[in-house]
Amino acid sequence: MKALKSHQLQWSVTVTRKYNPPRQIIVFGRSQVEALQDAVASAREVWGIWDAKSFSTPERK
């Protein structure tokens, strides 16, 4: 996982899984899109999630 930079935000990403209950992971990114891309890229290697169906983040206002 990338190091936190001053302009990055912490995002809580909910991973919906095919065979297991949903799981929340924490990723960092400048935007919601960047956080989701980081979550998808690191789901298997970092978090050990092999059965991911979808990724979502709450909307920030």
Stockholm file with secondary structure:
# STOCKHOLM 1.0

chainA/1-61         MKALKSHQLQWSVTVTRKYNPPRQIIVFGRSQVEALQDAVASAREVWGIWDAKSFSTPERK
#=GR chainA/1-61 SS CCCCCTTCEEEEEEEEESSSCCEEEEEEESSHHHHHHHHHHHTTTTTCCCCEEEEECCCCC
#=GC SS_cons        CCCCCTTCEEEEEEEEESSSCCEEEEEEESSHHHHHHHHHHHTTTTTCCCCEEEEECCCCC
//
